[in-house]
Amino acid sequence: MGSSPSLNTRNQEPAKLPQRLALIMAIIAFALFGGGYYLNQRFLLEEANTFVTRHPVPGQIVWVSGQELFRFEWTGYAVEGDLLEVARDPEFRDLVMETPAPRSPLPTDKLPGEGDYYYRIVRRSEDQALEILKPVHFALVAKTAPEIIYPFGNMNTKEDKAIRFYWQAKHGVTKYRFQMAFDKSFEQIMSDFVVHETQTTPQNIPVGDFYWRVRAENDEKTFTQWTEPRRLTVERAENLASNALPSSPPSAELEKSEKPELKALQVPSIGKPNQNLLLRFKKGGKRGLASDSNSLSNPPSLEWGQVEGAQAYEVQVSNKADFSKIEWSRKLATNQATWDAARPGRGYWLVRAIGVESVKSEYSAAGTLEMRVPAPTLKKKMTHQVKTKTRAEYAAATSVPVTWDRVPGAIAYKVLVAENKNFSPSKIDMKVDRNSAKVPLVEGGQYYVKVAAV
């Protein structure tokens, strides 16, 4: 009886051996996996540190003529699947470009025009997105001439009367060169100076015919095109008081006296130059692009100041900053308009006054409309159960269906799934073109999901 404990011990040793081997194998696997993950993360971080932008550099103002391709250039080797993203905001919510980044330099003609931009290179994997090139801020300035606001075309004025010249500001530019000459070719310069505003009032302009123009510039080597030369005629007061020619027949003099002098119209001043709107739609609509305007409940309101002598106003809306394509245009008798055909995205609008005999003012400065749509609506809690007999059936059945309400104007949806509310990192990052998705999850548990309209 005294030898039975040792007998039992000898009998238990072989039974514990597989458990110990399994534990040792688990520890080795964990060490290999953890070490591999650590080394992989360290490699990615070290590789990200090797990515440095060459063009554009942070804070750079890039002048473009519109004829050449814009160039992104960086050090470091991008692999297949890396994406170059360009946005209007540092959070990259408003993407204007997303393209594979296989090489440097990368030329493109996809940037929409003047303004501030941010770009980065992102490497995405199944469970994370790593910025291998940190966001770089830069600005684009087109070399096109500034838009003249006043005077309107060629102009006559009287001596000793101060004249103020106006033009629209160029993005990112604070210096403008103003010239006045005796001839249209500007070989005989009368006045040449630089101002840091978008207006100037030259002093002591003598009687005679002159031509003027303006350009934006950064220095003597970087500048925009000149505006088209415009004529300014300064006459003596008595000449303006009696414009009749002595040789004119009486009938012509009578016709001139009966026909009133057409008065130039001022440029309308727009209200709320920058609007940020969340578009809302009535329930029950078809939610198609063509029917969005029919169900839009809060269309953008465009308002401007009334102009003396104006009989009507012409307002235009475009999704391009240079108004090369007009999306919507109306001629109205009032100083306000409702853009009932608005769609999500960025829009630009301007207006001009129309007077007697269709005399038109110059267009106003452009206003900006940032139009967003509501976020898709998801159920607060979704439960998905899988009943299978084999592992193969389970693997085939673990695509979890997720649905949400359609968003008017959306062309796609981005779906993120994570194991935490901060979505850091995301377990699933996918894009679909419908209001539903099958999320591939191979493990049971609790997950968080959010959807954004694109």
VENMO-V888735 format. One record per helix or strand. SS is the DSSP state (h for helix, s for strand). FROM is the first residue (numbers start at 1). TO is the last residue. If there is no record, write none. Layout:
BEGIN
ss: (SS | SS)
from: (FROM | FROM)
to: (TO | TO)
END
This chain:
BEGIN
ss: (h | s | s | s | s | s | s | s | s | s | s | s | s | s | s | s | s | s | h | h | s | s | s | h | s | s | s | s | s | s | h | s | s | h | s | s | s | s | s)
from: (4 | 52 | 60 | 70 | 83 | 95 | 106 | 115 | 129 | 148 | 155 | 165 | 176 | 189 | 199 | 208 | 222 | 230 | 237 | 250 | 270 | 274 | 281 | 289 | 296 | 300 | 312 | 326 | 336 | 345 | 356 | 360 | 367 | 391 | 399 | 413 | 428 | 436 | 448)
to: (50 | 55 | 64 | 75 | 87 | 100 | 108 | 124 | 142 | 150 | 158 | 167 | 181 | 195 | 200 | 219 | 223 | 235 | 241 | 258 | 270 | 279 | 281 | 295 | 296 | 304 | 318 | 332 | 339 | 354 | 358 | 360 | 373 | 396 | 403 | 418 | 432 | 440 | 453)
END
